[in-house]
Amino acid sequence: MIISEPLKYAPFEWLDHVQREGLVFARPILEELGISPVQQNRADSEEIAAFLASSRDEPAVADRLGFLQAVLGWPIARIAGAPDGPPLPDLATLALPELDTVLCANMALIDPRSDNRTLLLVRTEAPGTDPDARGVLDGWEASPQQRFERLLRESGVEVGILFCDTQLRLVYAPRGETAGWIGWPLHDLPSSTANRLSD
């Protein structure tokens, strides 16, 4: 289900500038909880722009780990699977021998205060990979998006980030329920209509 209703409240204007599939953020719940993003300022925009390619014809972010650290504010000690970070948890890999496929995350955000509990998984797709196209990866013909949703459900983590050429997707795939995602257009993140994705 794509939600396309016009938004009336300024704190939620950012929802007009992202692509959504399924239910990830519900405006009434955000309002009820008093959750609104931090408004992006000029320094934020400059920091984001430093990680972006100058041309829209190339992948938006070459240094995805640096982006996670600088833009989202993730310390390296919490990024499992990163160089100098902790090892990836076992749940970040799922073998599907019946489909001749292994699903895996490249990184994971962990909480060291809670026995290194995995908060979310991160999957980075190779340049030129369409996240919604079927048959673009070896083995199981499901799209990269469908594969990532399967990994999130089976791992029990339920939440993850899918990095593509032009988009950063926050994916929610709870076991036994319909998945949803929200995608930020990476090339447009330095604009004043975007908001920080940290926190």
SEMI-502972 format. One line per 8 residues: number of its first residue (from 0); their letters; for each residue x, y, z of N, C-alpha, C. Coordinates in pm, 1 decimal, padded with zeros to 6 digits. Layout:
! SEMI-502972
NUM = A = X Y Z X Y Z X Y Z | ...
This chain:
! SEMI-502972
0 = MIISEPLK = 00084.7 -00117.7 00000.0 00000.0 00000.0 00000.0 00088.6 00123.1 00000.0 | 00071.9 00213.8 -00095.1 00147.4 00338.0 -00098.6 00059.2 00447.7 -00042.0 | 00109.9 00518.2 00057.9 00033.8 00624.1 00121.6 00065.6 00753.9 00048.6 | -00034.0 00820.3 -00007.9 -00007.4 00939.7 -00086.2 -00092.4 01058.5 -00042.3 | -00157.4 01049.5 00073.5 -00241.7 01159.2 00118.1 -00156.7 01283.5 00146.7 | -00207.1 01403.3 00118.0 -00130.2 01523.0 00147.3 -00114.7 01539.7 00298.3 | 00000.7 01584.6 00341.1 00028.3 01600.3 00482.8 00006.3 01745.7 00523.7 | -00052.9 01767.3 00639.7 -00094.4 01900.6 00680.7 00001.0 01965.2 00780.4
8 = YAPFEWLD = 00080.6 01886.6 00848.9 00160.7 01939.9 00957.3 00305.4 01954.2 00914.5 | 00364.1 02071.0 00939.6 00502.5 02099.3 00900.2 00602.3 01995.2 00951.5 | 00589.4 01945.7 01076.3 00687.1 01846.2 01122.2 00689.5 01718.6 01038.5 | 00584.2 01695.1 00960.5 00576.8 01573.0 00881.5 00586.3 01600.0 00732.0 | 00626.5 01721.9 00695.7 00641.8 01756.3 00554.4 00742.5 01665.5 00485.0 | 00841.2 01618.8 00560.6 00944.9 01532.4 00502.5 00887.4 01405.7 00441.1 | 00770.8 01362.2 00489.6 00709.6 01241.2 00434.5 00665.5 01260.3 00288.9 | 00651.6 01387.4 00245.4 00616.8 01414.2 00105.6 00736.0 01394.9 00013.2
16 = HVQREGLV = 00855.3 01384.3 00068.0 00976.5 01382.1 -00013.6 01044.7 01245.5 -00014.0 | 00975.6 01144.6 00032.9 01031.1 01009.8 00035.8 00934.4 00915.0 -00034.5 | 00986.9 00801.5 -00076.0 00902.6 00698.2 -00136.7 00866.4 00599.2 -00027.8 | 00740.0 00560.1 -00022.2 00695.2 00466.8 00081.2 00619.0 00350.6 00020.6 | 00640.2 00235.9 00077.9 00567.4 00115.2 00037.3 00527.1 00043.2 00165.3 | 00398.4 00019.7 00182.7 00353.4 -00042.7 00306.5 00351.7 00058.6 00420.1 | 00333.5 00009.3 00539.4 00322.5 00096.1 00656.0 00451.1 00089.2 00737.5 | 00526.2 00198.0 00737.3 00648.2 00206.5 00817.2 00629.9 00313.0 00923.5
24 = FARPILEE = 00588.8 00432.8 00880.1 00559.1 00542.5 00971.5 00412.8 00579.3 00954.4 | 00338.0 00586.1 01060.8 00200.3 00632.3 01056.5 00194.9 00769.0 01122.9 | 00152.4 00869.8 01047.2 00151.5 01006.3 01099.5 00076.6 01019.4 01232.4 | -00041.8 00957.9 01247.8 -00112.2 00972.5 01376.6 -00031.6 00918.5 01494.6 | 00043.8 00808.9 01472.5 00125.3 00753.8 01581.0 00241.2 00846.9 01613.2 | 00305.9 00901.5 01507.8 00414.1 00996.8 01530.5 00364.6 01118.3 01608.5 | 00246.3 01166.8 01571.7 00187.3 01281.1 01642.0 00157.2 01246.0 01787.6 | 00096.9 01130.3 01807.7 00059.3 01087.7 01942.8 00180.7 01074.4 02033.4
32 = LGISPVQQ = 00290.2 01023.2 01977.8 00411.7 01004.7 02056.7 00497.4 01131.0 02063.4 | 00459.3 01232.9 01987.1 00536.1 01357.0 01986.7 00671.4 01342.3 01920.2 | 00679.6 01252.4 01821.5 00806.3 01228.5 01752.7 00810.0 01309.7 01624.3 | 00911.8 01391.9 01610.3 00933.4 01463.5 01485.5 01083.2 01471.6 01461.7 | 01125.4 01470.6 01335.7 01268.5 01471.2 01306.8 01332.5 01605.2 01339.2 | 01463.4 01600.8 01360.3 01539.8 01723.5 01379.3 01551.4 01791.1 01243.7 | 01521.7 01921.2 01238.4 01529.5 01992.6 01110.9 01673.7 01997.6 01062.7 | 01692.8 01965.1 00938.3 01826.7 01966.0 00878.6 01875.0 02109.3 00863.3
40 = NRADSEEI = 02000.2 02134.8 00903.4 02055.8 02268.6 00889.4 02165.1 02269.5 00782.3 | 02225.4 02385.2 00760.7 02326.2 02398.5 00655.0 02445.6 02306.8 00679.2 | 02490.0 02296.4 00803.7 02604.1 02208.9 00834.8 02571.1 02063.0 00803.0 | 02448.5 02021.4 00834.5 02405.4 01885.0 00800.5 02411.2 01863.3 00649.6 | 02358.5 01959.6 00574.4 02355.6 01948.3 00429.2 02496.3 01938.8 00371.6 | 02588.2 02018.2 00424.6 02726.4 02015.2 00376.0 02793.3 01883.0 00409.4 | 02764.3 01829.1 00528.5 02821.4 01700.9 00568.2 02772.4 01588.7 00477.5 | 02644.2 01591.4 00446.4 02587.3 01491.1 00356.2 02646.9 01505.1 00216.5
48 = AAFLASSR = 02653.8 01627.9 00166.4 02702.8 01652.7 00031.1 02845.3 01602.5 00012.9 | 02923.8 01604.7 00119.4 03062.8 01559.0 00110.4 03072.2 01410.5 00075.2 | 02968.7 01334.7 00100.5 02968.8 01191.2 00072.2 02902.9 01155.7 -00061.1 | 02842.7 01253.6 -00126.0 02765.6 01224.8 -00245.9 02846.2 01247.0 -00373.6 | 02818.8 01162.7 -00472.2 02881.3 01178.6 -00603.5 02830.2 01307.7 -00667.7 | 02912.7 01368.8 -00750.1 02874.1 01494.7 -00813.8 02775.7 01473.4 -00928.5 | 02771.9 01352.4 -00982.9 02683.8 01323.0 -01096.0 02574.0 01225.2 -01054.9 | 02454.9 01247.8 -01105.8 02343.5 01155.8 -01080.3 02356.2 01028.0 -01162.8
56 = DEPAVADR = 02453.4 01024.4 -01252.3 02473.9 00906.2 -01336.1 02559.3 00799.9 -01269.1 | 02607.1 00827.0 -01148.8 02687.8 00729.3 -01075.3 02624.6 00704.3 -00939.1 | 02659.8 00592.8 -00874.0 02602.9 00565.9 -00741.4 02621.6 00685.1 -00649.1 | 02519.0 00717.7 -00574.1 02520.4 00839.6 -00492.5 02629.2 00838.3 -00386.6 | 02648.5 00724.3 -00319.3 02742.9 00717.6 -00207.4 02843.7 00606.0 -00231.8 | 02970.9 00643.0 -00245.5 03075.7 00542.4 -00262.7 03120.6 00487.2 -00127.9 | 03135.7 00574.9 -00028.9 03181.4 00534.8 00104.4 03059.6 00518.9 00195.7 | 02998.0 00402.9 00187.9 02874.7 00382.3 00264.4 02900.6 00370.8 00414.2
64 = LGFLQAVL = 03012.4 00311.0 00451.6 03046.8 00303.1 00593.4 03071.3 00442.5 00649.2 | 03143.8 00524.1 00576.7 03167.8 00661.7 00620.5 03038.2 00739.1 00634.3 | 02944.4 00713.8 00542.9 02813.1 00778.5 00548.6 02740.0 00739.9 00677.4 | 02740.9 00611.2 00709.0 02674.5 00565.1 00831.3 02735.9 00630.0 00954.9 | 02867.4 00644.1 00954.9 02935.2 00703.0 01069.6 02911.2 00853.7 01079.5 | 02934.9 00925.1 00969.6 02929.4 01070.6 00973.9 02787.6 01126.7 00969.2 | 02706.0 01073.4 00879.4 02572.8 01130.2 00858.9 02471.3 01075.0 00959.4 | 02475.3 00944.5 00981.1 02380.8 00886.1 01077.1 02434.9 00885.2 01219.4
72 = GWPIARIA = 02563.5 00912.5 01233.9 02620.7 00923.2 01368.3 02646.4 00790.7 01436.7 | 02669.6 00684.4 01359.1 02695.0 00554.1 01419.0 02843.9 00539.7 01451.6 | 02882.2 00517.4 01575.6 03023.4 00494.3 01608.5 03068.8 00357.7 01557.8 | 03193.5 00351.1 01515.5 03246.1 00227.6 01456.6 03235.7 00110.1 01552.4 | 03243.0 00135.8 01681.8 03234.7 00028.4 01781.2 03097.6 -00038.8 01782.9 | 02998.3 00024.7 01718.8 02863.8 -00032.9 01716.1 02826.3 -00089.1 01579.3 | 02919.8 -00081.1 01482.2 02890.0 -00129.4 01347.4 02957.1 -00264.1 01326.5 | 02884.3 -00369.8 01353.0 02937.0 -00504.6 01333.5 02957.9 -00530.1 01185.1
80 = GAPDGPPL = 03070.4 -00594.3 01154.0 03103.3 -00624.3 01016.0 03189.8 -00519.7 00949.8 | 03208.3 -00405.8 01016.2 03294.5 -00300.5 00961.8 03439.0 -00327.4 01002.2 | 03534.7 -00281.2 00921.8 03674.1 -00291.8 00965.3 03689.2 -00219.8 01099.9 | 03758.4 -00281.6 01191.5 03776.1 -00227.6 01327.4 03649.0 -00231.5 01411.3 | 03543.2 -00289.3 01358.4 03420.4 -00304.6 01435.1 03407.8 -00447.1 01484.9 | 03307.5 -00476.3 01564.0 03285.7 -00613.4 01611.5 03243.9 -00705.7 01497.1 | 03255.1 -00836.8 01516.8 03214.8 -00930.2 01410.6 03062.9 -00930.2 01389.7 | 03024.3 -00964.1 01267.6 02881.4 -00975.3 01238.1 02820.3 -01088.7 01319.7
88 = PDLATLAL = 02701.3 -01070.3 01372.2 02635.6 -01181.2 01443.1 02593.3 -01290.2 01345.7 | 02580.3 -01411.5 01395.4 02540.9 -01524.4 01311.0 02407.6 -01500.9 01241.5 | 02316.8 -01429.3 01307.1 02184.0 -01408.7 01249.8 02186.4 -01320.7 01124.9 | 02302.0 -01260.9 01093.4 02313.1 -01176.7 00974.3 02327.3 -01259.0 00846.4 | 02335.0 -01389.9 00860.2 02347.7 -01479.2 00744.3 02242.0 -01588.0 00752.6 | 02176.1 -01612.4 00640.3 02071.8 -01714.6 00634.3 02092.4 -01799.0 00509.5 | 02120.8 -01925.9 00527.4 02137.8 -02017.8 00414.6 02002.2 -02073.7 00373.8 | 01977.0 -02070.9 00243.6 01856.0 -02129.0 00186.5 01898.3 -02234.1 00084.2
96 = PELDTVLC = 01941.5 -02352.3 00131.4 01995.0 -02452.9 00038.1 01894.3 -02497.5 -00066.1 | 01766.2 -02496.5 -00031.8 01665.1 -02538.8 -00128.5 01653.4 -02440.9 -00245.1 | 01703.0 -02318.3 -00225.3 01700.3 -02216.4 -00330.6 01840.3 -02183.5 -00381.5 | 01940.7 -02260.0 -00334.8 02079.3 -02237.5 -00374.5 02120.5 -02092.0 -00349.7 | 02085.1 -02042.0 -00231.8 02106.2 -01899.6 -00201.0 02146.6 -01882.5 -00055.8 | 02234.9 -01788.1 -00031.4 02268.2 -01745.4 00103.8 02234.2 -01597.4 00113.6 | 02147.1 -01562.6 00205.3 02111.5 -01422.7 00229.6 02202.2 -01369.8 00339.6 | 02251.5 -01248.5 00322.8 02339.3 -01194.7 00426.6 02334.9 -01043.4 00430.3
104 = ANMALIDP = 02358.3 -00990.8 00547.9 02377.5 -00847.6 00566.9 02527.3 -00820.7 00561.9 | 02564.2 -00699.1 00523.1 02704.7 -00661.0 00520.7 02750.0 -00605.1 00654.9 | 02655.8 -00543.5 00724.7 02684.7 -00481.7 00853.8 02561.3 -00492.9 00942.8 | 02581.2 -00461.5 01070.0 02470.1 -00458.4 01164.4 02498.5 -00352.0 01269.3 | 02395.0 -00284.6 01313.7 02408.6 -00189.9 01424.3 02376.4 -00265.1 01552.1 | 02469.8 -00263.0 01646.5 02450.0 -00337.7 01771.0 02443.1 -00243.2 01889.6 | 02390.4 -00293.0 01999.2 02381.5 -00217.8 02124.5 02474.3 -00283.0 02225.4 | 02594.1 -00225.3 02247.2 02688.7 -00286.9 02340.3 02640.7 -00285.6 02484.5
112 = RSDNRTLL = 02544.3 -00199.9 02516.0 02491.6 -00193.7 02653.3 02395.7 -00307.2 02682.5 | 02353.2 -00377.4 02576.6 02255.5 -00484.7 02591.4 02310.4 -00614.6 02532.5 | 02429.4 -00652.8 02577.5 02492.5 -00777.1 02534.6 02503.9 -00786.3 02382.2 | 02539.1 -00672.0 02320.6 02555.8 -00663.5 02175.2 02432.0 -00707.5 02097.0 | 02316.4 -00673.9 02149.3 02191.1 -00705.0 02079.1 02189.6 -00634.4 01943.7 | 02145.7 -00703.7 01840.8 02139.4 -00646.5 01706.6 02014.2 -00560.3 01694.0 | 02035.2 -00431.8 01663.6 01923.8 -00338.5 01649.9 01869.5 -00335.0 01507.9 | 01959.4 -00342.2 01410.7 01916.9 -00349.5 01271.3 02028.6 -00404.8 01185.2
120 = LVRTEAPG = 01990.9 -00457.0 01069.2 02086.4 -00511.3 00972.9 02102.4 -00413.1 00857.6 | 02218.9 -00414.8 00795.0 02246.2 -00327.3 00681.2 02290.2 -00413.6 00563.9 | 02226.6 -00394.4 00450.8 02262.7 -00464.6 00327.7 02297.9 -00360.1 00222.0 | 02415.7 -00371.9 00161.7 02456.1 -00281.4 00055.3 02458.5 -00358.4 -00075.6 | 02386.8 -00308.2 -00173.3 02382.3 -00372.9 -00303.6 02490.1 -00315.7 -00394.9 | 02539.9 -00397.6 -00485.5 02643.5 -00355.3 -00579.5 02589.2 -00247.2 -00672.1 | 02676.9 -00158.3 -00719.4 02632.0 -00055.4 -00814.2 02558.9 -00116.8 -00932.5 | 02451.9 -00050.5 -00972.7 02373.4 -00097.3 -01086.7 02265.7 -00197.8 -01052.3
128 = TDPDARGV = 02253.5 -00235.9 -00924.6 02152.7 -00334.2 -00884.3 02020.2 -00265.7 -00853.9 | 01916.8 -00302.9 -00926.2 01782.8 -00250.6 -00902.1 01722.8 -00328.3 -00785.3 | 01689.0 -00262.0 -00674.7 01640.1 -00335.5 -00558.1 01505.7 -00403.7 -00578.1 | 01432.8 -00364.1 -00681.0 01299.6 -00420.5 -00703.0 01292.3 -00515.3 -00822.7 | 01406.5 -00539.3 -00887.2 01407.3 -00627.4 -01004.4 01432.0 -00771.3 -00961.6 | 01355.5 -00861.8 -01017.6 01372.8 -01004.6 -00988.6 01481.7 -01062.8 -01078.0 | 01553.5 -01160.3 -01024.5 01652.1 -01231.9 -01102.6 01783.1 -01158.7 -01125.6 | 01810.0 -01051.8 -01053.5 01934.6 -00977.4 -01075.3 02049.7 -01030.1 -00990.0
136 = LDGWEASP = 02019.5 -01117.1 -00894.4 02122.1 -01177.3 -00810.2 02123.9 -01328.5 -00832.5 | 02234.8 -01390.9 -00802.0 02247.9 -01535.6 -00821.9 02153.1 -01612.5 -00730.3 | 02113.3 -01729.8 -00775.2 02029.1 -01816.1 -00692.7 01882.8 -01777.1 -00700.7 | 01820.3 -01768.2 -00585.9 01677.4 -01737.0 -00573.8 01643.5 -01614.3 -00657.1 | 01538.5 -01621.8 -00736.3 01506.2 -01513.7 -00829.2 01437.4 -01394.0 -00763.9 | 01410.1 -01398.3 -00635.5 01346.2 -01285.6 -00567.2 01431.0 -01159.1 -00581.1 | 01365.8 -01044.7 -00574.2 01436.4 -00916.8 -00584.9 01524.4 -00894.4 -00461.9 | 01623.9 -00805.8 -00469.9 01704.2 -00773.5 -00351.9 01618.0 -00727.2 -00232.9
144 = QQRFERLL = 01512.8 -00650.4 -00261.5 01422.9 -00605.7 -00154.6 01355.0 -00725.5 -00088.0 | 01303.2 -00818.7 -00167.3 01235.9 -00936.7 -00112.3 01332.5 -01024.1 -00034.3 | 01454.0 -01037.6 -00083.1 01554.8 -01116.5 -00012.2 01586.1 -01055.0 00123.4 | 01599.7 -00922.3 00126.0 01632.2 -00854.9 00252.1 01517.2 -00868.3 00351.4 | 01395.4 -00854.9 00303.2 01279.1 -00873.8 00390.5 01280.1 -01014.5 00450.7 | 01312.3 -01114.7 00370.4 01318.3 -01253.1 00420.2 01424.5 -01266.0 00530.2 | 01540.9 -01206.0 00507.4 01647.4 -01211.2 00607.4 01604.5 -01144.0 00737.2 | 01539.6 -01029.4 00727.0 01494.6 -00958.8 00847.1 01392.1 -01041.7 00924.4
152 = RESGVEVG = 01296.9 -01102.6 00853.1 01196.0 -01184.6 00919.9 01259.5 -01305.2 00989.6 | 01342.8 -01377.1 00916.1 01401.4 -01499.9 00969.2 01498.1 -01471.9 01084.0 | 01568.0 -01359.0 01078.3 01664.4 -01325.9 01183.5 01595.6 -01279.1 01311.1 | 01472.7 -01229.8 01297.2 01402.4 -01173.8 01412.2 01442.0 -01030.6 01442.3 | 01531.1 -00972.2 01362.2 01572.7 -00832.9 01384.6 01463.6 -00737.6 01338.5 | 01398.9 -00769.0 01227.8 01281.4 -00700.7 01173.7 01308.5 -00566.9 01106.1 | 01415.1 -00496.8 01143.0 01441.6 -00363.9 01088.0 01579.3 -00362.5 01023.4 | 01589.1 -00296.1 00907.6 01717.9 -00288.9 00841.5 01727.3 -00173.4 00744.7
160 = ILFCDTQL = 01849.0 -00150.6 00696.7 01875.1 -00048.1 00596.2 01926.8 -00116.9 00471.2 | 01865.3 -00084.4 00357.7 01908.3 -00134.4 00228.4 01966.3 -00017.1 00150.1 | 02095.8 -00025.3 00120.0 02166.9 00078.9 00046.5 02167.0 00043.4 -00101.2 | 02113.3 00131.1 -00185.2 02113.1 00111.6 -00329.2 02188.3 00228.5 -00394.0 | 02196.3 00229.2 -00526.6 02267.4 00335.9 -00596.9 02215.3 00474.7 -00562.0 | 02085.5 00489.5 -00563.5 02026.8 00622.9 -00550.7 01937.8 00639.8 -00427.9 | 01923.1 00535.6 -00349.2 01825.9 00539.6 -00240.7 01874.8 00464.7 -00117.7 | 01840.2 00518.5 -00002.6 01861.5 00450.8 00125.2 01723.2 00412.2 00176.3
168 = RLVYAPRG = 01700.6 00282.2 00194.1 01569.4 00235.4 00239.3 01575.0 00186.4 00383.1 | 01480.8 00232.5 00462.4 01458.2 00177.6 00595.0 01347.5 00074.7 00579.6 | 01379.1 -00051.2 00608.5 01287.1 -00162.3 00583.0 01237.9 -00220.0 00715.4 | 01109.4 -00245.3 00722.5 01048.5 -00307.5 00840.2 00978.2 -00434.6 00793.8 | 01024.7 -00549.0 00842.5 00969.4 -00677.9 00798.5 00949.2 -00769.7 00918.5 | 00842.7 -00747.0 00995.2 00816.4 -00833.3 01110.5 00766.3 -00970.3 01067.2 | 00802.8 -01070.6 01144.5 00759.9 -01206.9 01113.7 00606.8 -01216.6 01116.7 | 00549.7 -01275.7 01011.2 00405.7 -01298.2 01006.3 00323.1 -01177.1 00967.6
176 = ETAGWIGW = 00390.1 -01064.8 00932.2 00315.8 -00944.5 00894.5 00367.7 -00891.6 00761.5 | 00292.8 -00799.0 00703.1 00332.6 -00738.5 00577.4 00450.4 -00645.1 00600.1 | 00548.2 -00652.7 00510.9 00665.2 -00565.8 00520.3 00633.7 -00427.6 00463.7 | 00714.8 -00331.4 00501.4 00703.5 -00196.7 00447.6 00840.8 -00132.0 00444.5 | 00854.6 -00028.4 00365.6 00980.8 00043.6 00362.3 00957.9 00188.6 00325.4 | 01056.1 00270.5 00362.7 01055.1 00411.4 00328.3 01192.3 00443.2 00272.4 | 01195.5 00510.2 00157.2 01321.6 00534.0 00088.0 01354.9 00680.4 00072.3 | 01475.2 00717.3 00116.0 01523.7 00853.6 00100.1 01606.7 00862.5 -00027.4
184 = PLHDLPSS = 01578.6 00957.2 -00116.5 01659.4 00974.6 -00237.6 01794.5 01035.6 -00200.3 | 01900.6 00959.4 -00216.1 02031.4 01001.6 -00166.0 02082.0 01129.4 -00231.0 | 02066.8 01142.0 -00361.4 02117.7 01261.7 -00429.1 02050.1 01389.1 -00379.2 | 01929.2 01376.6 -00326.3 01854.0 01494.2 -00282.6 01866.9 01522.5 -00133.1 | 01939.2 01441.0 -00060.4 01947.8 01459.9 00084.8 02004.4 01595.2 00128.0 | 02096.0 01655.2 00054.1 02145.3 01785.9 00101.4 02042.9 01897.4 00094.0 | 01929.7 01875.9 00025.5 01830.9 01982.1 00012.9 01765.1 02008.6 00146.7 | 01707.2 02124.8 00159.2 01646.3 02166.8 00287.0 01519.5 02090.3 00319.3
192 = TANRLSD = 01465.2 02013.3 00222.8 01342.1 01938.6 00249.4 01369.9 01807.7 00321.2 | 01496.7 01766.6 00326.4 01531.6 01641.2 00392.7 01552.2 01664.6 00541.3 | 01550.6 01561.0 00617.8 01575.0 01568.3 00760.7 01672.8 01458.2 00799.2 | 01739.3 01476.8 00911.1 01838.6 01380.9 00954.2 01775.3 01245.5 00983.5 | 01850.1 01138.1 00950.9 01800.6 01002.4 00970.6 01862.5 00938.8 01094.4 | 01942.8 01012.7 01167.6 02003.3 00955.4 01289.0 01896.7 00945.9 01396.2 | 01931.8 00893.9 01510.8 01834.9 00876.8 01619.7 01723.0 00790.7 01569.4
